[in-house]
Amino acid sequence: MEAKAIAKGCRISPIKARLVIDLIRGKDVKDAKTILVNYNTKASKLILKVLDSATANAVNNNKLDEAKLFVSEARVDAGPVMKRIMFDSRGHIGRKDKRTSHIVICVKER
């Protein structure tokens, strides 16, 4: 039995978020939370929220034991890109892409 949590449209680039999510994939939930609390980035704060939500779903909805949970799946998908204009040299108009992410975390019982 597994529990899942998804955060859609997070205002962080998927490349930056993947650097952090690679650290917790396959780890126990307790170890993953310790890593995320001590890692000082915007991505770690967002991923910690999703991990807490997935853990709560497993404990409350599926009646799983929190001490036996581990991160079975952790991925960051690209969300929609907000395209903004940026004035460039010689009268041109450039583009500044503001990327978003979908964070998906699944936890299972060991």
N, C-alpha and C positions, 0 to 999 in steps of 0.2 A: 504494500500500500504506500502510495506517495502523495505528498501534498505540494501544491504549487502556489507561487505568488508572482504576479507580473506588475511592473510599474511601466506605464506607457508615456511617451512624450517627455522624458527627463531631459532637461536642458544641459546636456553634457555630450561632448563628442564621443561616439562609440569607441574610437581608438584609445582615448584616455581611460574610459571605463573598463575596457578589456584588460588593460594592464593590471588593474586591481582585482578583477574577477578571476583572473588566472591563478591568483594566490590562494583562493579558497576552494577551488573545484576539487571534489573528492575528500575534503577534510571533514572531521566531526564538526557539528554545529557549534559546540563550545569553543573549539580551536579557531574556527572561522570568525566567530564574534570577537575573540581576543585579537586576532590579526587586524580586523577592520577597525576596532576601537583605537588601536595603537598606530594605525596608518592614517596620517593627517592629510587627506585630500577630500575634495568635494565628492568624488566618485565613491569613496569608502563610506561616507555618510549616507548616500543614496542607497548603496548596496546593503548596508546594515539595516535600513528600514525594510527593504524587501525580504531580507533573511529573517528578520523578526516576524514579519507577516507570514511567511511560509511556515515557520516554526509554530506560530500560534494556530494556523490552519491545521497543522498535523496534530497538535495536542487537543484542540477543542473540537474539531470536526471529525477526525479519524481516530481519536482516542489512542494515539501513539505515545510512547515513552520518550520524553525530551532527551534523556541521557543517552539513548541509543540512536539518535538521529544523526545522519550525515548528509552532506550536500551531494546529491546524485547528479544533478544537472545544473549548470550555471552558465548562462550565455548572455551576451549583449548584442541585440540586433539594431540595425540602423532604423531610425524613425524618419518622419518627414523632415525635409530641409527647408528652413525659412531663408528665403533669398532676399538680401538687403542690398541697396545700392551704396556705393562708396565713391566719392568723387576722386578722380584720378588725374594724372598730369595731362597737360596739353588739351584740356577740355573734354577728356574722355570720361566715361562713367564705368567704373569697375563694379565688381560684385563681391559681396562678403556673405559667404554661406554660414548660417548659424545652424549647426547640426543637432539633432535630437536622438535619443536612444530609447529602446525598449529593453528593460532588464527583466530576465526570467530566471527564477531560482526554484528548483524542485528538491525536496528533501525526502529521504526514505529511512526506514528503520533498518539497522544492521542486524 
